[in-house]
């Protein structure tokens, strides 16, 4: 699987409770914080749910 960097770029104030919980599960707690994760179907689903709040970059 590929490794990706997920960075929060928008505030979670307008997000639903489930989307906030998804960000916390990914390990993102504040704007401009980044986490590197190994992309698998579970993480892909989580990122898809909060795609409007985050930026995703593929890491070589």
C-alpha distance matrix in Angstrom:
0.0 3.8 6.7 9.7 13.4 15.4 19.1 21.9 24.4 26.8 28.9 28.2 31.9 31.7 28.7 29.3 29.2 26.1 24.3 25.7 24.4 20.9 21.1 22.4 19.7 17.1 19.4 21.1 24.9 26.5 26.4 24.6 22.7 19.0 16.2 12.9 10.2 6.6 5.9 6.6 9.8 12.1 11.3 11.1 14.6 15.9 15.2 16.7 19.8 20.5 19.4 23.1 23.2 20.2 18.7 15.0 14.1 11.0 11.1 11.1
3.8 0.0 3.8 6.5 10.2 12.6 16.2 19.4 21.6 24.3 26.6 26.3 30.1 29.9 27.3 28.4 28.5 25.6 23.4 24.6 23.8 20.2 19.8 21.4 19.3 16.1 18.2 19.3 23.1 24.2 23.7 21.7 20.0 16.3 13.9 10.5 8.7 6.0 5.6 8.1 11.3 13.3 11.4 11.0 14.7 15.5 14.0 15.8 19.0 19.1 17.6 21.0 21.0 17.7 15.8 12.0 10.5 7.3 7.5 7.9
6.7 3.8 0.0 3.8 7.1 9.9 13.4 16.7 19.1 22.0 24.2 24.0 27.9 28.1 25.6 26.9 26.9 24.3 21.9 22.6 21.9 18.5 17.6 18.9 17.1 13.7 15.2 16.3 20.0 21.1 20.7 18.5 16.6 12.9 10.4 6.9 5.7 4.4 5.7 9.2 12.6 13.5 10.9 11.2 14.9 14.8 13.0 15.6 18.4 17.8 16.6 19.9 19.2 15.7 13.9 10.3 8.8 6.2 5.5 7.2
9.7 6.5 3.8 0.0 3.8 6.4 9.8 13.1 15.4 18.3 20.7 20.7 24.5 24.8 22.4 24.1 24.4 22.1 19.3 20.0 19.8 16.5 15.1 16.9 15.7 12.0 13.5 13.8 17.4 18.1 17.4 15.2 13.7 10.0 8.3 5.6 5.6 6.4 6.5 10.3 13.0 13.5 10.2 10.2 13.7 13.0 10.6 13.3 15.9 14.8 13.4 16.4 15.6 12.0 10.1 6.6 5.5 4.4 5.2 8.5
13.4 10.2 7.1 3.8 0.0 3.8 6.5 10.1 12.4 15.6 17.9 18.3 22.1 22.7 20.7 22.8 23.0 21.2 18.2 18.3 18.6 15.6 13.4 15.2 14.8 11.0 11.6 11.2 14.6 14.8 13.9 11.5 10.1 6.4 5.6 4.4 6.5 9.0 9.6 13.3 15.6 15.4 11.7 12.1 15.1 13.5 10.8 13.9 15.9 14.0 12.7 15.2 13.7 9.9 8.1 5.8 5.1 6.4 6.7 10.5
15.4 12.6 9.9 6.4 3.8 0.0 3.8 6.8 9.5 12.2 14.4 14.6 18.4 18.9 16.9 19.0 19.4 17.8 14.6 14.7 15.4 12.5 10.1 12.4 12.4 8.7 9.7 8.5 11.9 12.1 11.1 9.5 8.3 5.5 5.4 6.3 7.7 10.6 10.4 13.6 15.2 14.4 10.6 11.0 13.2 11.0 8.2 11.3 12.8 10.5 9.6 11.9 10.0 6.5 5.8 4.7 6.6 8.9 10.3 14.0
19.1 16.2 13.4 9.8 6.5 3.8 0.0 3.8 6.2 9.3 11.6 12.5 16.1 17.0 15.7 18.3 19.0 18.1 14.6 14.1 15.6 13.3 10.2 12.4 13.6 10.3 10.3 7.8 10.2 9.3 7.7 5.9 5.6 4.2 6.6 8.9 11.0 14.3 14.3 17.3 18.7 17.6 13.9 14.2 15.9 13.3 10.5 13.3 14.1 10.9 10.2 11.3 8.6 5.4 5.2 6.6 8.4 11.6 12.7 16.5
21.9 19.4 16.7 13.1 10.1 6.8 3.8 0.0 3.8 6.0 7.8 8.9 12.4 13.4 12.3 15.3 16.1 15.8 12.2 11.4 13.6 11.9 8.6 11.1 13.1 10.6 10.5 7.1 8.6 7.1 5.1 5.3 6.0 6.8 9.2 12.1 13.7 17.0 16.6 19.2 20.0 18.5 15.0 15.3 16.1 13.2 10.7 13.1 12.9 9.3 9.3 9.3 5.9 4.2 6.3 8.9 11.6 14.9 16.4 20.2
24.4 21.6 19.1 15.4 12.4 9.5 6.2 3.8 0.0 3.8 7.0 9.4 12.2 12.9 12.8 16.3 17.8 17.8 14.1 13.6 16.4 14.9 11.8 14.5 16.7 14.3 14.2 10.7 11.5 9.0 5.7 5.8 8.4 9.6 12.5 15.1 17.0 20.0 19.4 22.1 22.7 21.5 18.1 17.8 18.5 15.9 13.1 14.7 14.6 10.8 10.0 8.8 5.9 5.3 6.5 10.1 12.5 16.2 18.0 21.7
26.8 24.3 22.0 18.3 15.6 12.2 9.3 6.0 3.8 0.0 3.8 6.5 8.8 9.3 9.8 13.4 15.4 16.0 12.4 11.9 15.2 14.3 11.6 14.4 16.9 15.2 15.4 11.8 11.8 9.3 6.5 8.5 10.8 12.6 15.2 18.0 19.4 22.4 21.5 23.7 23.8 22.3 19.2 18.9 18.9 16.2 13.8 14.8 13.9 10.1 10.1 7.8 4.9 6.8 9.2 12.8 15.7 19.3 21.4 25.1
28.9 26.6 24.2 20.7 17.9 14.4 11.6 7.8 7.0 3.8 0.0 3.8 5.4 7.1 8.0 11.6 13.1 14.5 11.4 10.0 13.6 13.7 11.0 13.2 16.2 15.4 15.1 11.5 10.4 8.0 6.5 9.8 11.6 14.0 16.4 19.6 20.9 24.1 23.3 25.3 25.1 23.2 20.3 20.5 20.0 16.9 15.3 16.5 14.7 11.2 12.3 10.1 7.0 9.4 12.4 15.8 18.8 22.3 24.1 27.9
28.2 26.3 24.0 20.7 18.3 14.6 12.5 8.9 9.4 6.5 3.8 0.0 3.8 5.5 5.0 8.1 9.4 10.9 8.0 6.5 10.2 10.8 8.7 10.7 13.8 13.6 13.7 10.6 9.5 8.5 8.5 11.9 12.6 14.7 16.4 19.5 20.2 23.2 22.4 23.8 23.3 21.0 18.6 19.0 18.0 14.7 13.9 15.0 12.6 9.5 11.7 10.0 7.2 10.0 13.6 16.4 19.7 22.9 24.8 28.6
31.9 30.1 27.9 24.5 22.1 18.4 16.1 12.4 12.2 8.8 5.4 3.8 0.0 3.8 5.5 8.2 9.7 12.2 10.2 8.7 12.3 13.7 12.1 13.6 16.8 17.1 17.0 14.0 12.3 11.1 11.1 14.7 15.8 18.2 20.0 23.3 24.0 27.0 26.1 27.4 26.7 24.3 22.1 22.5 21.0 18.0 17.4 18.1 15.3 12.6 14.8 12.5 10.3 13.5 17.0 20.0 23.3 26.6 28.5 32.3
31.7 29.9 28.1 24.8 22.7 18.9 17.0 13.4 12.9 9.3 7.1 5.5 3.8 0.0 3.8 6.7 9.5 11.6 9.6 9.5 13.1 13.9 13.0 15.2 17.9 18.0 18.7 15.9 14.9 13.9 13.3 16.6 17.9 19.8 21.4 24.3 24.6 27.3 25.9 27.0 25.8 23.7 21.8 21.6 19.9 17.3 16.7 16.5 13.7 11.4 13.4 10.7 9.6 13.3 16.7 19.7 23.3 26.4 28.8 32.6
28.7 27.3 25.6 22.4 20.7 16.9 15.7 12.3 12.8 9.8 8.0 5.0 5.5 3.8 0.0 3.8 6.6 8.0 5.8 6.3 9.8 10.3 10.0 12.4 14.6 15.0 16.1 13.8 13.3 13.2 13.2 16.3 16.9 18.3 19.3 22.0 21.9 24.4 22.9 23.7 22.4 20.1 18.4 18.4 16.4 13.8 13.6 13.6 10.4 8.5 11.2 9.5 8.4 11.8 15.5 17.9 21.6 24.5 26.9 30.6
29.3 28.4 26.9 24.1 22.8 19.0 18.3 15.3 16.3 13.4 11.6 8.1 8.2 6.7 3.8 0.0 3.8 5.4 5.2 6.3 8.7 9.9 10.8 12.6 14.3 15.5 17.0 15.3 15.0 15.6 16.3 19.4 19.4 20.6 21.1 23.5 22.9 25.2 23.5 23.7 22.1 19.5 18.5 18.7 16.1 13.7 14.5 14.3 10.6 9.9 13.2 12.2 11.5 14.6 18.3 20.2 24.0 26.5 28.9 32.5
29.2 28.5 26.9 24.4 23.0 19.4 19.0 16.1 17.8 15.4 13.1 9.4 9.7 9.5 6.6 3.8 0.0 3.8 5.5 5.1 6.2 8.6 10.0 10.7 12.3 14.3 15.5 14.4 13.8 15.3 16.8 19.9 19.3 20.5 20.5 23.1 22.4 24.6 23.4 23.4 21.9 18.9 18.0 19.0 16.4 13.6 15.2 15.6 11.9 11.5 15.2 14.8 13.6 16.1 19.8 21.4 25.0 27.3 29.3 32.9
26.1 25.6 24.3 22.1 21.2 17.8 18.1 15.8 17.8 16.0 14.5 10.9 12.2 11.6 8.0 5.4 3.8 0.0 3.8 5.4 5.0 6.2 8.8 9.9 10.4 12.3 14.3 13.9 14.2 16.1 17.5 20.1 19.2 19.7 19.1 21.2 20.0 21.9 20.4 20.0 18.3 15.3 14.8 15.7 12.9 10.3 12.4 12.7 9.1 9.6 13.3 13.9 13.1 15.1 18.6 19.6 23.2 25.1 27.2 30.6
24.3 23.4 21.9 19.3 18.2 14.6 14.6 12.2 14.1 12.4 11.4 8.0 10.2 9.6 5.8 5.2 5.5 3.8 0.0 3.8 5.4 4.9 6.3 8.7 9.7 10.6 12.6 11.4 12.1 13.5 14.3 16.8 16.1 16.6 16.5 18.7 17.8 20.0 18.5 18.7 17.4 14.7 13.4 13.9 11.7 8.7 9.8 10.3 6.9 6.2 9.9 10.3 9.3 11.3 14.9 16.2 19.8 22.0 24.2 27.8
25.7 24.6 22.6 20.0 18.3 14.7 14.1 11.4 13.6 11.9 10.0 6.5 8.7 9.5 6.3 6.3 5.1 5.4 3.8 0.0 3.8 5.4 5.2 6.4 8.7 10.0 10.8 9.4 9.1 10.7 12.3 15.2 14.3 15.4 15.6 18.3 18.0 20.6 19.8 20.4 19.6 16.6 14.9 16.2 14.4 11.0 11.9 13.3 10.2 8.6 12.2 12.3 10.1 11.9 15.6 17.2 20.6 23.0 24.7 28.4
24.4 23.8 21.9 19.8 18.6 15.4 15.6 13.6 16.4 15.2 13.6 10.2 12.3 13.1 9.8 8.7 6.2 5.0 5.4 3.8 0.0 3.8 5.4 5.1 6.1 8.6 9.8 9.8 10.0 12.7 14.8 17.3 15.6 16.2 15.5 17.9 16.9 19.3 18.6 18.8 17.9 14.6 13.4 15.3 13.4 10.0 11.9 13.7 10.8 10.2 13.9 14.8 12.9 14.0 17.4 18.2 21.5 23.3 24.8 28.3
20.9 20.2 18.5 16.5 15.6 12.5 13.3 11.9 14.9 14.3 13.7 10.8 13.7 13.9 10.3 9.9 8.6 6.2 4.9 5.4 3.8 0.0 3.8 5.4 5.0 6.2 8.7 8.8 10.4 12.9 14.4 16.2 14.5 14.3 13.3 15.2 13.9 16.1 15.0 15.3 14.5 11.3 9.8 11.5 9.9 6.3 8.2 10.2 7.9 7.5 10.9 12.7 11.1 11.6 14.7 15.0 18.2 19.9 21.6 25.0
21.1 19.8 17.6 15.1 13.4 10.1 10.2 8.6 11.8 11.6 11.0 8.7 12.1 13.0 10.0 10.8 10.0 8.8 6.3 5.2 5.4 3.8 0.0 3.8 5.4 5.1 6.4 5.3 7.0 9.2 10.7 12.5 10.8 11.0 10.6 13.2 12.8 15.7 15.2 16.3 16.2 13.4 10.9 12.6 12.0 8.2 8.5 11.2 9.4 7.4 10.4 11.7 9.2 9.2 12.4 13.2 16.3 18.4 19.8 23.4
22.4 21.4 18.9 16.9 15.2 12.4 12.4 11.1 14.5 14.4 13.2 10.7 13.6 15.2 12.4 12.6 10.7 9.9 8.7 6.4 5.1 5.4 3.8 0.0 3.8 5.4 5.0 5.4 6.0 9.4 12.1 13.9 11.5 12.0 11.2 13.9 13.6 16.5 16.7 17.6 17.9 14.6 12.5 15.0 14.4 10.6 11.7 14.6 12.7 11.2 14.1 15.5 12.7 12.6 15.5 16.1 18.9 20.7 21.6 25.0
19.7 19.3 17.1 15.7 14.8 12.4 13.6 13.1 16.7 16.9 16.2 13.8 16.8 17.9 14.6 14.3 12.3 10.4 9.7 8.7 6.1 5.0 5.4 3.8 0.0 3.8 5.3 7.5 9.3 12.7 15.0 16.3 13.6 13.1 11.1 13.0 11.7 14.1 14.2 14.6 14.8 11.3 9.7 12.7 12.1 8.7 10.6 13.5 12.2 11.6 14.4 16.5 14.4 13.8 16.3 16.0 18.5 19.7 20.5 23.7
17.1 16.1 13.7 12.0 11.0 8.7 10.3 10.6 14.3 15.2 15.4 13.6 17.1 18.0 15.0 15.5 14.3 12.3 10.6 10.0 8.6 6.2 5.1 5.4 3.8 0.0 3.8 5.7 8.9 11.7 13.3 13.8 11.1 9.8 7.7 9.4 8.4 11.2 11.4 12.7 13.5 10.6 7.9 10.7 11.1 7.7 8.3 11.9 11.4 10.3 12.3 14.8 12.6 11.1 13.1 12.5 14.8 16.0 16.8 20.1
19.4 18.2 15.2 13.5 11.6 9.7 10.3 10.5 14.2 15.4 15.1 13.7 17.0 18.7 16.1 17.0 15.5 14.3 12.6 10.8 9.8 8.7 6.4 5.0 5.3 3.8 0.0 3.8 6.4 9.5 11.8 12.3 9.0 8.5 6.8 9.5 9.7 13.0 14.1 15.8 17.0 14.2 11.5 14.3 14.9 11.5 11.7 15.3 14.7 12.9 14.8 16.7 13.8 12.4 14.2 14.1 16.1 17.5 17.7 21.0
21.1 19.3 16.3 13.8 11.2 8.5 7.8 7.1 10.7 11.8 11.5 10.6 14.0 15.9 13.8 15.3 14.4 13.9 11.4 9.4 9.8 8.8 5.3 5.4 7.5 5.7 3.8 0.0 3.8 6.1 8.1 9.0 6.2 6.8 6.9 10.4 11.4 15.0 15.6 17.6 18.7 16.1 13.0 15.1 15.6 12.0 11.4 14.7 13.9 11.3 13.0 14.2 10.9 9.7 11.9 12.8 15.0 17.2 17.8 21.4
24.9 23.1 20.0 17.4 14.6 11.9 10.2 8.6 11.5 11.8 10.4 9.5 12.3 14.9 13.3 15.0 13.8 14.2 12.1 9.1 10.0 10.4 7.0 6.0 9.3 8.9 6.4 3.8 0.0 3.8 7.2 9.2 7.0 9.3 10.1 13.8 15.1 18.7 19.4 21.3 22.1 19.3 16.5 18.5 18.6 14.9 14.5 17.5 16.1 13.2 15.4 15.8 12.2 11.9 14.4 15.9 18.2 20.7 21.1 24.8
26.5 24.2 21.1 18.1 14.8 12.1 9.3 7.1 9.0 9.3 8.0 8.5 11.1 13.9 13.2 15.6 15.3 16.1 13.5 10.7 12.7 12.9 9.2 9.4 12.7 11.7 9.5 6.1 3.8 0.0 3.8 6.5 5.7 9.0 11.2 15.0 16.9 20.5 21.1 23.3 24.2 21.8 18.7 20.1 20.4 16.8 15.7 18.4 17.1 13.7 15.3 14.9 11.1 11.0 13.3 15.5 17.7 20.7 21.3 25.0
26.4 23.7 20.7 17.4 13.9 11.1 7.7 5.1 5.7 6.5 6.5 8.5 11.1 13.3 13.2 16.3 16.8 17.5 14.3 12.3 14.8 14.4 10.7 12.1 15.0 13.3 11.8 8.1 7.2 3.8 0.0 3.8 5.5 8.7 11.7 15.1 17.3 20.9 21.1 23.7 24.5 22.6 19.2 20.1 20.6 17.3 15.4 17.7 16.9 13.2 13.8 13.0 9.3 9.0 10.9 13.7 15.9 19.2 20.1 23.9
24.6 21.7 18.5 15.2 11.5 9.5 5.9 5.3 5.8 8.5 9.8 11.9 14.7 16.6 16.3 19.4 19.9 20.1 16.8 15.2 17.3 16.2 12.5 13.9 16.3 13.8 12.3 9.0 9.2 6.5 3.8 0.0 3.8 6.3 10.0 13.1 15.8 19.4 19.9 22.9 24.2 22.7 19.1 19.8 21.0 18.0 15.6 18.2 18.2 14.5 14.4 14.1 10.7 9.1 9.6 12.0 13.4 16.7 17.2 20.8
22.7 20.0 16.6 13.7 10.1 8.3 5.6 6.0 8.4 10.8 11.6 12.6 15.8 17.9 16.9 19.4 19.3 19.2 16.1 14.3 15.6 14.5 10.8 11.5 13.6 11.1 9.0 6.2 7.0 5.7 5.5 3.8 0.0 3.8 7.0 10.4 13.2 16.9 17.9 20.8 22.4 20.6 17.0 18.4 19.7 16.5 14.6 17.8 17.7 14.4 14.8 15.3 11.8 9.9 10.6 12.1 13.3 16.0 16.1 19.7
19.0 16.3 12.9 10.0 6.4 5.5 4.2 6.8 9.6 12.6 14.0 14.7 18.2 19.8 18.3 20.6 20.5 19.7 16.6 15.4 16.2 14.3 11.0 12.0 13.1 9.8 8.5 6.8 9.3 9.0 8.7 6.3 3.8 0.0 3.8 6.8 9.8 13.4 14.5 17.7 19.7 18.3 14.6 15.8 17.8 15.0 12.8 16.2 16.9 14.0 13.9 15.2 12.3 9.4 9.2 9.5 10.3 12.6 12.5 16.1
16.2 13.9 10.4 8.3 5.6 5.4 6.6 9.2 12.5 15.2 16.4 16.4 20.0 21.4 19.3 21.1 20.5 19.1 16.5 15.6 15.5 13.3 10.6 11.2 11.1 7.7 6.8 6.9 10.1 11.2 11.7 10.0 7.0 3.8 0.0 3.8 6.4 10.1 11.7 14.7 17.0 15.5 11.9 13.8 16.0 13.3 11.8 15.4 16.3 14.1 14.3 16.5 13.9 10.9 10.8 9.9 10.5 11.8 11.5 14.8
12.9 10.5 6.9 5.6 4.4 6.3 8.9 12.1 15.1 18.0 19.6 19.5 23.3 24.3 22.0 23.5 23.1 21.2 18.7 18.3 17.9 15.2 13.2 13.9 13.0 9.4 9.5 10.4 13.8 15.0 15.1 13.1 10.4 6.8 3.8 0.0 3.8 7.0 9.2 12.5 15.3 14.5 11.1 12.8 15.6 13.8 12.1 15.7 17.3 15.7 15.4 18.0 16.1 12.7 11.8 9.7 9.3 9.5 8.5 11.6
10.2 8.7 5.7 5.6 6.5 7.7 11.0 13.7 17.0 19.4 20.9 20.2 24.0 24.6 21.9 22.9 22.4 20.0 17.8 18.0 16.9 13.9 12.8 13.6 11.7 8.4 9.7 11.4 15.1 16.9 17.3 15.8 13.2 9.8 6.4 3.8 0.0 3.8 6.0 8.9 11.9 11.1 8.0 10.0 12.9 11.5 10.6 14.0 15.8 15.0 14.9 18.1 16.7 13.6 13.1 10.4 10.6 10.0 9.7 12.3
6.6 6.0 4.4 6.4 9.0 10.6 14.3 17.0 20.0 22.4 24.1 23.2 27.0 27.3 24.4 25.2 24.6 21.9 20.0 20.6 19.3 16.1 15.7 16.5 14.1 11.2 13.0 15.0 18.7 20.5 20.9 19.4 16.9 13.4 10.1 7.0 3.8 0.0 3.8 6.4 10.0 10.2 7.9 9.6 12.8 12.5 11.9 14.7 17.0 16.9 16.6 20.1 19.2 16.2 15.4 12.2 11.9 10.1 9.8 11.5
5.9 5.6 5.7 6.5 9.6 10.4 14.3 16.6 19.4 21.5 23.3 22.4 26.1 25.9 22.9 23.5 23.4 20.4 18.5 19.8 18.6 15.0 15.2 16.7 14.2 11.4 14.1 15.6 19.4 21.1 21.1 19.9 17.9 14.5 11.7 9.2 6.0 3.8 0.0 3.8 6.9 8.0 5.8 6.2 9.8 10.3 9.5 11.7 14.4 14.9 14.2 18.0 17.7 14.9 14.2 10.8 11.2 9.5 10.6 12.5
6.6 8.1 9.2 10.3 13.3 13.6 17.3 19.2 22.1 23.7 25.3 23.8 27.4 27.0 23.7 23.7 23.4 20.0 18.7 20.4 18.8 15.3 16.3 17.6 14.6 12.7 15.8 17.6 21.3 23.3 23.7 22.9 20.8 17.7 14.7 12.5 8.9 6.4 3.8 0.0 3.8 5.5 5.5 6.0 8.7 10.1 10.5 12.1 14.5 15.8 15.7 19.5 19.6 17.3 17.1 13.9 14.7 13.1 14.3 15.8
9.8 11.3 12.6 13.0 15.6 15.2 18.7 20.0 22.7 23.8 25.1 23.3 26.7 25.8 22.4 22.1 21.9 18.3 17.4 19.6 17.9 14.5 16.2 17.9 14.8 13.5 17.0 18.7 22.1 24.2 24.5 24.2 22.4 19.7 17.0 15.3 11.9 10.0 6.9 3.8 0.0 3.8 5.6 5.0 6.2 8.8 9.9 10.4 12.6 14.8 14.9 18.6 19.2 17.6 17.8 15.1 16.6 15.4 17.3 19.0
12.1 13.3 13.5 13.5 15.4 14.4 17.6 18.5 21.5 22.3 23.2 21.0 24.3 23.7 20.1 19.5 18.9 15.3 14.7 16.6 14.6 11.3 13.4 14.6 11.3 10.6 14.2 16.1 19.3 21.8 22.6 22.7 20.6 18.3 15.5 14.5 11.1 10.2 8.0 5.5 3.8 0.0 3.8 5.5 5.4 6.5 8.9 10.1 11.2 13.3 14.3 17.9 18.0 16.6 17.6 15.4 17.3 16.7 18.3 20.5
11.3 11.4 10.9 10.2 11.7 10.6 13.9 15.0 18.1 19.2 20.3 18.6 22.1 21.8 18.4 18.5 18.0 14.8 13.4 14.9 13.4 9.8 10.9 12.5 9.7 7.9 11.5 13.0 16.5 18.7 19.2 19.1 17.0 14.6 11.9 11.1 8.0 7.9 5.8 5.5 5.6 3.8 0.0 3.8 5.4 5.0 6.1 8.5 10.0 11.0 11.7 15.4 15.1 13.2 14.1 11.8 13.8 13.7 15.3 17.8
11.1 11.0 11.2 10.2 12.1 11.0 14.2 15.3 17.8 18.9 20.5 19.0 22.5 21.6 18.4 18.7 19.0 15.7 13.9 16.2 15.3 11.5 12.6 15.0 12.7 10.7 14.3 15.1 18.5 20.1 20.1 19.8 18.4 15.8 13.8 12.8 10.0 9.6 6.2 6.0 5.0 5.5 3.8 0.0 3.8 5.5 5.2 6.1 8.7 10.3 10.0 13.8 14.4 12.6 13.0 10.6 12.8 12.6 15.0 17.4
14.6 14.7 14.9 13.7 15.1 13.2 15.9 16.1 18.5 18.9 20.0 18.0 21.0 19.9 16.4 16.1 16.4 12.9 11.7 14.4 13.4 9.9 12.0 14.4 12.1 11.1 14.9 15.6 18.6 20.4 20.6 21.0 19.7 17.8 16.0 15.6 12.9 12.8 9.8 8.7 6.2 5.4 5.4 3.8 0.0 3.8 5.5 5.1 6.4 9.1 9.9 13.3 14.1 13.4 14.6 13.1 15.8 16.1 18.6 21.2
15.9 15.5 14.8 13.0 13.5 11.0 13.3 13.2 15.9 16.2 16.9 14.7 18.0 17.3 13.8 13.7 13.6 10.3 8.7 11.0 10.0 6.3 8.2 10.6 8.7 7.7 11.5 12.0 14.9 16.8 17.3 18.0 16.5 15.0 13.3 13.8 11.5 12.5 10.3 10.1 8.8 6.5 5.0 5.5 3.8 0.0 3.8 5.4 5.3 6.8 8.6 11.8 11.7 11.1 13.0 12.1 15.1 16.0 18.2 21.3
15.2 14.0 13.0 10.6 10.8 8.2 10.5 10.7 13.1 13.8 15.3 13.9 17.4 16.7 13.6 14.5 15.2 12.4 9.8 11.9 11.9 8.2 8.5 11.7 10.6 8.3 11.7 11.4 14.5 15.7 15.4 15.6 14.6 12.8 11.8 12.1 10.6 11.9 9.5 10.5 9.9 8.9 6.1 5.2 5.5 3.8 0.0 3.8 5.4 5.4 5.7 9.3 9.3 8.0 9.4 8.4 11.7 13.0 15.6 18.8
16.7 15.8 15.6 13.3 13.9 11.3 13.3 13.1 14.7 14.8 16.5 15.0 18.1 16.5 13.6 14.3 15.6 12.7 10.3 13.3 13.7 10.2 11.2 14.6 13.5 11.9 15.3 14.7 17.5 18.4 17.7 18.2 17.8 16.2 15.4 15.7 14.0 14.7 11.7 12.1 10.4 10.1 8.5 6.1 5.1 5.4 3.8 0.0 3.8 5.5 5.1 8.4 10.0 9.5 10.9 10.2 13.5 14.8 17.9 20.9
19.8 19.0 18.4 15.9 15.9 12.8 14.1 12.9 14.6 13.9 14.7 12.6 15.3 13.7 10.4 10.6 11.9 9.1 6.9 10.2 10.8 7.9 9.4 12.7 12.2 11.4 14.7 13.9 16.1 17.1 16.9 18.2 17.7 16.9 16.3 17.3 15.8 17.0 14.4 14.5 12.6 11.2 10.0 8.7 6.4 5.3 5.4 3.8 0.0 3.8 5.8 8.1 9.2 10.0 12.4 12.7 16.3 17.9 20.8 24.0
20.5 19.1 17.8 14.8 14.0 10.5 10.9 9.3 10.8 10.1 11.2 9.5 12.6 11.4 8.5 9.9 11.5 9.6 6.2 8.6 10.2 7.5 7.4 11.2 11.6 10.3 12.9 11.3 13.2 13.7 13.2 14.5 14.4 14.0 14.1 15.7 15.0 16.9 14.9 15.8 14.8 13.3 11.0 10.3 9.1 6.8 5.4 5.5 3.8 0.0 3.8 5.5 5.5 6.5 9.6 10.7 14.5 16.8 19.5 23.0
19.4 17.6 16.6 13.4 12.7 9.6 10.2 9.3 10.0 10.1 12.3 11.7 14.8 13.4 11.2 13.2 15.2 13.3 9.9 12.2 13.9 10.9 10.4 14.1 14.4 12.3 14.8 13.0 15.4 15.3 13.8 14.4 14.8 13.9 14.3 15.4 14.9 16.6 14.2 15.7 14.9 14.3 11.7 10.0 9.9 8.6 5.7 5.1 5.8 3.8 0.0 3.8 5.4 5.3 7.2 8.2 12.0 14.4 17.5 20.9
23.1 21.0 19.9 16.4 15.2 11.9 11.3 9.3 8.8 7.8 10.1 10.0 12.5 10.7 9.5 12.2 14.8 13.9 10.3 12.3 14.8 12.7 11.7 15.5 16.5 14.8 16.7 14.2 15.8 14.9 13.0 14.1 15.3 15.2 16.5 18.0 18.1 20.1 18.0 19.5 18.6 17.9 15.4 13.8 13.3 11.8 9.3 8.4 8.1 5.5 3.8 0.0 3.8 5.9 8.2 10.5 14.1 17.1 20.2 23.6
23.2 21.0 19.2 15.6 13.7 10.0 8.6 5.9 5.9 4.9 7.0 7.2 10.3 9.6 8.4 11.5 13.6 13.1 9.3 10.1 12.9 11.1 9.2 12.7 14.4 12.6 13.8 10.9 12.2 11.1 9.3 10.7 11.8 12.3 13.9 16.1 16.7 19.2 17.7 19.6 19.2 18.0 15.1 14.4 14.1 11.7 9.3 10.0 9.2 5.5 5.4 3.8 0.0 3.8 7.2 10.1 13.7 16.9 19.4 23.1
20.2 17.7 15.7 12.0 9.9 6.5 5.4 4.2 5.3 6.8 9.4 10.0 13.5 13.3 11.8 14.6 16.1 15.1 11.3 11.9 14.0 11.6 9.2 12.6 13.8 11.1 12.4 9.7 11.9 11.0 9.0 9.1 9.9 9.4 10.9 12.7 13.6 16.2 14.9 17.3 17.6 16.6 13.2 12.6 13.4 11.1 8.0 9.5 10.0 6.5 5.3 5.9 3.8 0.0 3.8 6.5 10.0 13.2 15.6 19.3
18.7 15.8 13.9 10.1 8.1 5.8 5.2 6.3 6.5 9.2 12.4 13.6 17.0 16.7 15.5 18.3 19.8 18.6 14.9 15.6 17.4 14.7 12.4 15.5 16.3 13.1 14.2 11.9 14.4 13.3 10.9 9.6 10.6 9.2 10.8 11.8 13.1 15.4 14.2 17.1 17.8 17.6 14.1 13.0 14.6 13.0 9.4 10.9 12.4 9.6 7.2 8.2 7.2 3.8 0.0 3.8 6.7 10.3 12.8 16.4
15.0 12.0 10.3 6.6 5.8 4.7 6.6 8.9 10.1 12.8 15.8 16.4 20.0 19.7 17.9 20.2 21.4 19.6 16.2 17.2 18.2 15.0 13.2 16.1 16.0 12.5 14.1 12.8 15.9 15.5 13.7 12.0 12.1 9.5 9.9 9.7 10.4 12.2 10.8 13.9 15.1 15.4 11.8 10.6 13.1 12.1 8.4 10.2 12.7 10.7 8.2 10.5 10.1 6.5 3.8 0.0 3.8 6.8 9.6 13.2
14.1 10.5 8.8 5.5 5.1 6.6 8.4 11.6 12.5 15.7 18.8 19.7 23.3 23.3 21.6 24.0 25.0 23.2 19.8 20.6 21.5 18.2 16.3 18.9 18.5 14.8 16.1 15.0 18.2 17.7 15.9 13.4 13.3 10.3 10.5 9.3 10.6 11.9 11.2 14.7 16.6 17.3 13.8 12.8 15.8 15.1 11.7 13.5 16.3 14.5 12.0 14.1 13.7 10.0 6.7 3.8 0.0 3.8 6.4 9.8
11.0 7.3 6.2 4.4 6.4 8.9 11.6 14.9 16.2 19.3 22.3 22.9 26.6 26.4 24.5 26.5 27.3 25.1 22.0 23.0 23.3 19.9 18.4 20.7 19.7 16.0 17.5 17.2 20.7 20.7 19.2 16.7 16.0 12.6 11.8 9.5 10.0 10.1 9.5 13.1 15.4 16.7 13.7 12.6 16.1 16.0 13.0 14.8 17.9 16.8 14.4 17.1 16.9 13.2 10.3 6.8 3.8 0.0 3.8 6.6
11.1 7.5 5.5 5.2 6.7 10.3 12.7 16.4 18.0 21.4 24.1 24.8 28.5 28.8 26.9 28.9 29.3 27.2 24.2 24.7 24.8 21.6 19.8 21.6 20.5 16.8 17.7 17.8 21.1 21.3 20.1 17.2 16.1 12.5 11.5 8.5 9.7 9.8 10.6 14.3 17.3 18.3 15.3 15.0 18.6 18.2 15.6 17.9 20.8 19.5 17.5 20.2 19.4 15.6 12.8 9.6 6.4 3.8 0.0 3.8
11.1 7.9 7.2 8.5 10.5 14.0 16.5 20.2 21.7 25.1 27.9 28.6 32.3 32.6 30.6 32.5 32.9 30.6 27.8 28.4 28.3 25.0 23.4 25.0 23.7 20.1 21.0 21.4 24.8 25.0 23.9 20.8 19.7 16.1 14.8 11.6 12.3 11.5 12.5 15.8 19.0 20.5 17.8 17.4 21.2 21.3 18.8 20.9 24.0 23.0 20.9 23.6 23.1 19.3 16.4 13.2 9.8 6.6 3.8 0.0
